[in-house]
């Protein structure tokens, strides 16, 4: 009998579907129905669905042509995330290179409207923006920089934040001022490359969300941090007119979409790791809340008929595509996932008196339970009330799982997020340790059976915690795709990650020797006392193989107990069988080292 935890991994998952405004009945989405994340298309009117890609690495980024006749996708050959754009007609057939003149690189965004196509590619010599007026057959370079520069807007789907509806304006997000964490906006004429307007908020982030859907309407919905908390506004880059959208909502507020007649905007409110959707009328300012279940709303858009579609999930329930009437609009075939345990929001005061929010997920019954502290990746990210089969597998095994939105997380405004600039590996550990003390005091966590386990930046924090705080008597640690040797990792990273690190650290690693001496995990590796499991991708361009193996080799040199699992792709896997193999290795490792923990077989 297949266990509950494995059935959760195998149950089909889906990304948010997207469409071209000219052909909204045609949907594109990625799903795991085949066992690997692949691109699919559907025609709602014809009742037809088909899988477009069958790539061993998987496909997770796609976009429509303006007329809905072609679907294009980013194809990564090895898992290092570099690749090229391909396209195929909706009906199928031979695929074509979307930009045959361009060499491979890293995807930095795409936007396609009638008469104009724009895409940005990074390579180790810099960042370039290309435009084409004939569907990619020939291209010209519209902009280039040695600092991060990309087509603005969402990374996949029918990008509404890059090209204006009539294709006369192109918005770029950039860090030419040397600050990748606080990106600026530049609007250019895509045909000449000439700058129309620049918008820079020094020390604050600016994001392009969506141009008005009306051709000739130059209003661009942006999100700014001038009050310290992300809030929406409208900007006309030609006249400079700026219109604040006042909401009075708690938390961070972003723009999800416009209504088709440009009379209203769809807003997404993020507060304490949960989302709420709202409609704001631009003429009256009236705010209307859109009813939906509590939890995570990762994407939301307005259909041509004014209906709102969104992808909803929560700790207890997997992703579903719902509309504002509560209907599931794109159900998947296959056995549904067993339900999970709910996420409960909790708060505690850290040692500095800051109120820190997080989620705790526990088995049924009464604690204290063995505790798994699971720091999230990023670090500019956050834990939300979301579906995560990995977390539920730990709960099945008997753990309480704590997800803490430590200083450096998003969701709490600019000051909270920026707490790590020049101070990585310090505030996070303080907040994670204070969270553990709080959960022990509340009778939830057993301090004698504590584990720290994370992926990416969470893997970095795992190794930092094991080396900096061995007095916690951690039973073990799990470092997934971690940063182990920060200084060694920089040269092997993708250009975007290098730019991010320069902003986060205050320079290249070799330019901040005092910070590296204290906050590079390998420098405290000799203090690690707990056994460690490493899961490392051989083609990872974010947390590269060479630097992770340097940390493993340091433990091996002193005979410290550790296990190593290598897999053939990059920063994670899109193959569900591979995810299950990794999770089984993790669960067996935990059962070996934590008393009372068993791998669930039901």
N, C-alpha and C positions, 0 to 999 in steps of 0.2 A: 504493500500500500504506500502510495506517495504521501510524504508528510505534508502538513499544512504549510510549513514554511516554504517548501519547494513548490507547492501549488500556487502560492502567491507570486513567486517569481515567474512561473510558467503562464499564468493567466495573461491574456493579451492586454497590452497597454497601448495608448494612443497619444499622439501629440495633438495640439490644437489644429483643426483643419483650416485651410486658407483658400481663397478664391480671388479671381480677377473681377473687378467691378463690371466688366463687360460680359462675363459669363459666370454669374454667381452660383448657377446650378452645378458647376464643376468644382469639386473639392480636391485638394491635395493634403495628404497627411502622412506621417510616419507611424508605423505600428510594429509590434512584435508578433503579429499573427503567424509569421513564418518561422519564428524562433530567433530572428535577428532583426534589429531595427532596420526597416526598409521603407522606401517611398511607395505610396499607394495613391491612386486617384479614384474618384467616384463621380458619377453623374446622377444627381438626385432625381431628375425628370425621367431618365431612362431606366433607373434602378440598376445601373451597371457599376461594378467595382473591378479593379485589377491592380496587381502589383507591378510597379514600374521597374524597380531595381532588384538585383539578386547579387549583391556584392558581399564578399566574405567579411570585410571590415564593418559593413553597415553604412546606412545613409541617414543623416539626421537634419539636413538643411536643404530646403527646396524653395522655388519661387515660380510664379506663373508669368507667362508672357501677357502683355496687356489685353490681348483679345481672347485669352483663355485657350488658344490653340495649341500651345506648347507648355510643357512643364520642364523646368531645369533644376538641376541638383548639383551639390558640391560632392565630388568623389575623392575620398582620401584613400590612397592605395595601401598604406602601411599601418595607420593608426597614429601617425605623428601630426595629423590634422592638416598637413599640406596637401595640395591637390589641384584640381581644375574643375571648371563648370562644364556640365554636359546638358544636352537638351533632347527631348523626344516629343513627338506629337501626342496629343491626348489619346489618340486611337492606338498608339504603339508603333512598332517598327524599329528601324535603325536609329541609334542614337548618334548625335553629332556633338563635336566640341563647340561650345557656345562661343569661345574666343580662340579660334585656331592660331592666331598670331601671338598669343601670350604664353610665356613659359609658366610652369607650375609655381605655386607659392602658397601663402596662407590666406584664407578667405577673410576679408575685412569688410564685407557687406556688398549688397547688390540692390539696385532699384531699377524698375522697368515701367515706363509709361508710354503711351502712344507716341512714336517718333523718336524716342530717346531711351537708351539703355546705359546705365552707369554701374561700374563695379570697382572695388578697390582690392588690391592684392599687396601683401607684404612679402618681401624677401630679405635676405641678410644685408642687402645694400640699401634698404629703405622701404618706404611706403608710397604706392602710386595709385592714382585714381584714373580710370580709363572710361571713355565714353564711346558710344557707337550709335549711328543713326540708321543702321541696316541690320539690326538684330544680332550683332556680334561678329559679323563676317569680316569687317575691318574696324579697327579701333584707333583712337588717338589718345595721347596722354593729356589729361586736363589739369593734373596737379601732382606734385611729388614732394616728399619731405623725408628727412632722416629721422624725424620724430613721428610718433604715431599719428596717422591720419586715415580716416575711413569714411565711406559713404554712411551718412547718419541714418538713424532709425533702427528698427529691429533687424536682427541678424538674418532671419529666414522669413519666408512668406512674402506676400505682396507688400513690399516695404513702402509705407506711406510717409516716412520721415526723411527720405532721401531726395527724390525728384518731386517737384511740384506737379500738380495734376496736368498742367499743359506742357511740362518738360522744359520750361524756360529757366528754371532755377534749380540748383542742386545744393543741398545742405551737407556740409562735411563736419564731422566731429574731429577735433584734433588736439594735439598736445605740443604744438610748435613753441609754446611758451615754456616747455620743459616740465609740465606737470600732468602726467597721465591720469592721476586720480581726480583732478579737477579739469575735465576737458572743456574746451571752448567750442564755439560754433563759427563756421564761416560759410556764407552763401556765395556761390559763384555762378557765372553763366557757363553752362556745360559746353557750349559750342566754342567759346573763346578761352575759357579758363580764367577770365577776368573776375576779380573780387567785386561782389555787389555790396556785401556788408560783413563786418566782423562783430562778434559778441563775445566778450571775455569778462567773466566775473572773477577777479583775482582771488584765489584761495577757495573758490566755490565751484561746484559742478553745474554744467548746463547740458541738458539732453534735448535732442530733437525728437518729438513724438510723432506728429502727423501734420502734413499740409492739409488745408481745406480741400475737400473733394471736388470743389467747383473750379473748372478751368478759368484762369484769370484772377481768381481770389488768392492773393499773396499771403494770407495769414497762415503762419506756422505755429502750431501748438508746441510749446516748449515747457520743460520743467526746470526750475531754478531753485537755488538755495539761499536767496538773499535774506530770508528771515531765519536761516539756520536749519529749516525743515523743508524738504522738497515740496514745491507747490506749483500749480499750473499757471501759465500765462499765454497770451497770444502775441505774436511778434510779426510785424510787416517789415521785412529786411530792406525793402526799397524806400519806404518813407520813414522807417524807424519807429513807427507807432507801436506802443507797448500797452497791452491791456491785461491788467491783473484779473484773475478769476478767483474771487473770494468764496471760500467754502465753509469756513468755521469748523472743519473736520479735524479730529485728532489724528496724529500720526502723519505718515508720508502720503502725499496725494500725487498720482501720476495720471497722464492722459492715455487712455486706451484707444480711442477712435473718435471720429466725428459721426453725427447723423448725416445721411446722404445729402440733405438739402443745406447742410452747414448751419442749421439753426441751433444745434445743441452739441454738446461734447460728452462722451462717456468717460467717467473718471473711475480710477481704481484707488481705493483707500487701503493702506497697509498699517495696521495697528496691532502691536503685540503678536506678530506672527500670523495674523489672520486678515483676510481681505473682505472688502465690502464694495460693491459697485453702485455708482450714482450717475444720474443724468442731470446735467446743468443746462438750463435754457440760457443762451447767450444774450437774448434781448432783455429778459426779466430778471435773470440771476436765480430763478427758482431752482431749487435742488430737490430731486426726487430719488429716493433710495430704491434700488432694484432688488427685489426679494430673491434670495438664493440660500442654500444651506451654508452653515458655518464651515469655515476651513480655508483652503487655498484656492484662489482663482488666478491661475497662471497667465492665461490669455483671455481676452474678451474683445469682441468686435460687433459692429452694428451691421445687420443684413440690409439689403436694398429695400425691404419692406418695413424697416424700422425695428424689427425684432433684434434682441441682443443674444448672441451666442457666447458661451464661455466654457472653459475647461475647469471643472471642479474636482477637488479631492480633499480628503482629510486623513488624519491618522488611522481612522477606523474603516475608511472606504476608498476604493481605488478611483483612478481618473475616469470621469465621464464627460461627454460633451453635452451640455444642457442648454436650453433656451430660457428666456425670462418667464415663460409659462410653466417651467418645471419639467418639460419633456426632454427625454434623451434623444438627441437628433441624429447621432451617428453611432449606434451600438455595434460592438464587435462580436464576431463569432468566436466560440470557444468556451471552455469551462470558466466560470467566473471565479475570482479569487475568494478564498475564505476571508471573512471579516477580520479586521485587526483590533487591537486594543486602542481605546481613544487616547489622544494626547491631552494632558491637563496642563494648562498654563500655570506657572508658579513664579513668584518673585522673592528676592532676598536682597539684603543690603550687603554690598561688598565692604572690604576693610576701609574704603575711603568714604563710605556713606552713600555711594551711588546705588540706586535701585536697579537691579539687573533682572531681566526677564528670561525665561526659558520654558521648556516643556519637559514633563516627566511622563514616562509610559511605564506602567507596572503590570505584572501578572495579576490575576484575580487573587483575592484573599488579603491577608494582612502581612505587612513587612515586619522587620527589615529584610530586604532582599539583597543578594549580591548586586553590586552597582556597576554599570558600564557608563563611564563618562565619555560622551561622543562629541568632541569638538568639530564644528562644521568647517568646510573648506572655504576658500576665498583668498584672504580673509574678508574682503568686502562682499559679503554674502550674509545670509541669516538662515536660521532654522525656522520653518513654518509648520503649521498644522497640516501636514501633507502625508500622502501615501508613500510608505517606504518599506518594501518587503524585508530589507536587511534589518531594520530596527525591530520589526515584528518577530523575526527569527530569534533575536536575542531574548525577547520577552517570552516566547515559547520555551526557550531553554531555561527560564527562571530568573532572568535579570530584570531589574528596574533600569531603564535607560534614560539618561539625562542629556538633553540637548540645550545648551546654554548660549544665549546671544550675548557673548562677552563683548567688552569694549573693542571696537574695531569692526563690529558687525554693522550691516545696513539696517534700515527700519527704524532708527532712532534719531535721525538727523545727522548733519555734517560733523558736529563736534564729537559725537560718539564714534562715528565711522573713522574719523581722522586721528583718533587717539593713538594709533599704532605708527603714525608717520615718524620715522626716526627712532622708534621704540618697540620694534617687533619682539614678540616672544616674552614680553614682560606683563603688560596689562591682561593679556589673555590668560596666562597661568594664574595670576592672582584671582581673577574672577572664577576660573574653573575650580581652583582649590576652595574658594569661599562657598561655591555652590555645593561641593561635596560636604563641607562642614555643615551647611544648612540642612542638607538631606539626611545626614546622620542625626542631627539634633531633632529632626522631625520624625524619626523612627522609620524612615523609608530605606536608607542605605546602611548596609553592613560594612563598616570601614575595614574589616579584616578580609573582605572579599571584593576589593575594588580593582577595576580594570580601566585603562584609558585606551581608546581606540578611535582612530580617525583616518580620513583620506585626504590627500593633497595637502592643503594648509593644515587640515586636521591631523595628517600624518606628521607634519613638521612639529605641531604642538605635542603630539604623542611622544616623539623622541625628546623634545625639550623637557616635558614633564618627567619622563623617566630618568633623565640625566640631572635635572635641577632639583627634583624632589623625591629622591629615593627613600626618604624617611617616611613617606606615605605607605611603604610596604606594599606597593602594587603587586597584585598576583601575576599580572602579565601586561603586555602592551601589544597593540596591533597597529602597525604603521603601513597604511595603504598608499601607494604611489607618493612617498614622502619626499620632502626636502631633508636630506641627511647632511650634506656638505654644501652650505649656501654659496661659499666662494667658488667652489668647483662647478656649481650648476649653471652659473650665469652664461658662460660661453656657449653652452649647448642648448639654451632656450630659444624659443621662437622670438622674432623681433618684438612682438607685442608684449610678451612677458618680460623681456629685457627693459622695455620702456616703463612698464608697471613697477618693476623692482627699483629702477632709478628714482621714481617718485616716492615709493614707499620707504626706501632706506635713506634717501637723501643723497644718492649717488650710486655708482657701481659698488659692488662689495669691497673691491680693493681700495675704494676711496673712503670707506667708513671702518677702519681697522678696529677701533675701540668697540663699536657695536658688534662687529663680527666676532671679536674675541669672546664676548659674553653670550651672544644670541645665535651663534652657529651651532647646531646640535652636535656636530662631530667633536666639538671642543669639550663637551661634557660626557662623551660616550663612555669614558673610563669609569664614571660614577654609576652607570646603570647597573641595577641589581636584579631587576625582573626579567624573565624570559621575554623575547620579542619575536613576533611573527611579522615578516615583511612580505608585501605583495607589490611587485614592481613590473611596470610595462617596459618592454624592450625598445619601443619606439616613442617614448613619451617626450614631447617637446616642451612640456610645462615643468615637470619634475624629472629631469632626464636620468637615464639609466646609470651613467658613469658616476654621478655624485651620490646616488642612492647606494650603489654598490660599494663606494668608498666607506660609507658608514657600516655596512654589513661586514666588510673586511676588517674594520677596526674591532668590532666585537669578536669576530672569528680569531683574530690574532691573539686575543687574551683568553680564548676558550670559553667565551660567554655563551650560555644557551640561547639559541635562536633558530628559527625556521625561516626558509626562504622559498617563496613561490613566484616564479617568473612566468609572465604570459606574453604572447607574441605581438600584441598591439600597443596602444599608447596609454593615454591618461584615462584608463578605464576600458571597458569592453562593451560593445553593442550586441554581443552574442549571448543569449540567455543561458545556453548550456555552459559557457565559460563563466558567467556570473554565478551560476549554481555551483560549479566546481570550486570557485574561490570561496563561496560562502560555506561550503562543506568543510574546506580546510580550516576556515576561521572557527567554526563551531567545534570541530574536533580539537583544535588547539585550546579553546576555552574550557572544554570539558576536561581536558588533561590537567589544566593548571588551577581551576577554580572549584573548590569543594562544593558539592551540591548542585552543580550545573550539569545538565544532561542534554544531549541532542535529541530533540523531539522527533519521534517516529510516527506520530499520528497526524 
